[in-house]
Amino acid sequence: MKPYNTNLKQPSRDLRNNMTDAEQLLWQKLRRKQILGLQFYRQKPILNFIVDFYCSAADLVIECD
């Protein structure tokens, strides 16, 4: 697991509950391992940032707005 600032935990939860339209559309395609069986996480805190989508197996971050 990547280290993260624990102060970002609640804001990331809030962002998950208030995603933009673009994020919601992309999440429909990324969720449930639909792409190559890879697990994606949304609004994931990493270090001092909250990234929109993160795949640890591919070490991939996606920012969408």
C-alpha angles and dihedrals in degrees: 000000000000116000117250142180105265090213087071095061097089095040089053090053090051091051091051089056093048106042121165120247091256091051092049092052093049092045090057088062098040101045126095094025093285094152113068090321092288121151115230127192124205127221091003120180111228120174104316096336138081109219121201096229132005134186112191095191091058094031086232130154122192122194115193130178 
